[in-house]
């Protein structure tokens, strides 16, 4: 009985995984702890970015010079154009909702209070040590490559 269940599971995985890979033209692999998934599909046709969407983008300028120029990153949109971003010594809020905590005050120097400018996004990773907008500020919409959809 257990062998039959195992065979059924293996068959389902064997059918589903190749189907997902063939259906999604591009697959990405995340190696950081910044987002809660490792494998994702890349959808370059989806141009609708909203708060909560995960996107793949180029980080053109790294203020701490840790990453190479024009590195590709995946982060979550935490605050979108027109929404109210507020920063304090301790935290960031978007429309009054806590979106990030300023853990490393020496490097997390970005500060802003007001509506997010048109075409700009405040990006956040889901890990408390994420390298995100708390450090490098707003992301320009022009630097977004694609929306990504977690697979696992």
C-alpha positions as CSV (number, residue, x, y, z in Angstrom):
1,X,0.0,0.0,0.0
2,X,2.8,2.4,0.9
3,X,4.7,1.6,-2.3
4,X,1.6,2.4,-4.3
5,X,1.3,5.8,-2.6
6,X,4.9,6.6,-3.1
7,X,4.7,5.6,-6.8
8,X,1.6,7.8,-7.2
9,X,3.4,10.8,-5.6
10,X,6.5,10.2,-7.7
11,X,4.4,10.0,-10.9
12,X,2.5,13.2,-10.0
13,X,5.8,15.1,-9.3
14,X,7.3,13.6,-12.5
15,X,4.4,15.0,-14.5
16,X,3.9,18.3,-12.7
17,X,7.4,19.6,-12.5
18,X,8.2,19.3,-16.2
19,X,4.8,20.8,-17.0
20,X,5.6,23.8,-14.7
21,X,9.0,24.2,-16.3
22,X,7.7,24.0,-19.8
23,X,4.7,26.3,-19.1
24,X,6.9,28.9,-17.5
25,X,9.4,30.0,-20.1
26,X,11.8,31.3,-17.5
27,X,12.7,29.8,-14.2
28,X,14.9,31.5,-11.6
29,X,16.6,30.2,-8.5
30,X,17.1,32.3,-5.4
31,X,20.1,31.6,-3.2
32,X,19.5,34.2,-0.5
33,X,17.3,34.2,2.6
34,X,15.8,37.5,1.4
35,X,12.5,36.0,0.0
36,X,10.7,32.9,1.3
37,X,11.0,30.8,-1.9
38,X,13.9,29.2,-3.8
39,X,12.5,28.6,-7.3
40,X,10.3,31.0,-9.2
41,X,8.9,31.6,-12.7
42,X,9.8,34.8,-14.4
43,X,6.9,36.6,-16.2
44,X,8.2,39.4,-18.4
45,X,4.8,40.0,-19.9
46,X,3.1,40.9,-16.6
47,X,3.5,44.7,-16.3
48,X,1.1,45.1,-13.4
49,X,3.2,45.8,-10.3
50,X,1.4,46.2,-7.0
51,X,2.1,46.2,-3.3
52,X,3.0,42.6,-2.3
53,X,4.2,41.6,-5.8
54,X,7.6,40.0,-6.0
55,X,9.7,41.4,-8.9
56,X,13.1,40.8,-10.5
57,X,15.1,44.0,-11.1
58,X,18.5,45.5,-11.7
59,X,20.1,47.2,-8.7
60,X,22.2,49.8,-10.6
61,X,23.8,51.6,-7.6
62,X,24.9,49.8,-4.5
63,X,25.7,52.4,-1.8
64,X,27.7,50.0,0.3
65,X,29.6,48.5,-2.7
66,X,28.8,45.0,-1.6
67,X,27.2,43.8,-4.9
68,X,28.5,44.0,-8.4
69,X,27.1,46.7,-10.7
70,X,23.7,46.0,-12.3
71,X,23.1,42.9,-10.2
72,X,19.7,41.2,-10.5
73,X,17.7,40.9,-7.3
74,X,14.2,39.7,-6.3
75,X,12.3,41.6,-3.6
76,X,8.7,42.3,-2.7
77,X,7.1,45.7,-3.4
78,X,6.4,47.0,0.1
79,X,5.1,50.5,-0.9
80,X,4.0,51.6,-4.3
81,X,3.6,55.0,-6.0
82,X,1.0,57.3,-4.3
83,X,1.1,55.3,-1.0
84,X,2.3,57.1,2.1
85,X,5.8,55.9,3.2
86,X,7.0,57.0,6.6
87,X,10.3,56.3,8.2
88,X,11.5,56.8,11.7
89,X,14.7,55.9,13.6
90,X,13.2,52.4,14.2
91,X,10.8,51.4,11.4
92,X,9.2,52.0,8.0
93,X,5.4,52.1,7.5
94,X,3.3,52.2,4.3
95,X,-0.2,53.7,4.7
96,X,0.2,53.2,8.4
97,X,1.1,49.5,8.2
98,X,4.6,48.3,9.5
99,X,6.6,47.1,6.5
100,X,10.2,47.0,7.7
101,X,12.3,47.5,10.8
102,X,15.6,49.5,10.7
103,X,17.9,46.8,12.3
104,X,21.3,48.1,11.1
105,X,21.1,51.8,11.7
106,X,24.6,52.4,10.4
107,X,23.8,51.1,6.9
108,X,20.0,51.5,6.7
109,X,20.2,55.3,6.2
110,X,17.4,55.8,3.7
111,X,14.7,58.1,5.1
112,X,11.5,59.4,3.6
113,X,8.1,60.7,4.7
114,X,5.4,61.4,2.2
115,X,3.7,59.8,-0.8
116,X,6.0,57.5,-2.9
117,X,6.8,59.3,-6.1
118,X,5.4,58.2,-9.4
119,X,7.4,55.4,-11.0
120,X,9.2,54.6,-7.8
121,X,8.9,51.6,-5.4
122,X,10.0,50.8,-1.8
123,X,11.3,47.3,-1.9
124,X,11.6,44.9,1.0
125,X,13.0,41.4,1.5
126,X,11.2,39.1,4.0
127,X,14.3,38.4,6.0
128,X,15.3,41.0,8.7
129,X,18.8,41.2,7.2
130,X,17.6,41.7,3.7
131,X,19.6,44.1,1.4
132,X,16.7,46.3,0.3
133,X,15.3,49.8,0.1
134,X,16.1,50.5,3.7
135,X,19.7,50.7,2.5
136,X,19.5,51.8,-1.2
137,X,16.2,53.8,-1.3
138,X,13.6,53.8,-4.0
139,X,13.7,51.5,-7.0
140,X,12.8,53.1,-10.3
141,X,10.1,51.2,-12.2
142,X,12.4,51.3,-15.3
143,X,14.8,48.9,-13.5
144,X,12.1,46.2,-13.0
145,X,12.6,43.3,-15.4
146,X,9.7,41.0,-14.6
147,X,7.1,39.9,-12.0
148,X,8.1,36.6,-10.4
149,X,5.8,33.9,-9.1
150,X,7.1,31.5,-6.4
151,X,7.0,27.8,-7.3
152,X,8.6,26.4,-4.2
